[in-house]
Amino acid sequence: MEKPETNLFDPALLIELANSKMPFGKYEGWLLCNLPEPYLVWFRQKGFPKGKLGTQLAALHEIKMNGLDYLLRPLIKK
């Protein structure tokens, strides 16, 4: 059975990504979109965690590597 494809262009996913927090480690409690790029590169090299967090970190890595992180800023809920 094929895994359902996730629509990476779904605005709800971007809003969730902009407002999710890092659940562990040195940057515990930080918004994922505020994580430093070198931290995301480190995860890329070591392997992203399994599950939703890993998917979010991988997407954020791609967003930041392409200089598009400014698109997430207006989506952060104050």
ABEGO torsion letter per residue (X at the ends): XBBBBBBAABAAAAAAAAABBBABEAABGBBAAABBAAAAAAAAAAEBBBEAAAAAAAAAAAAAAAGAAAAAAAABBX
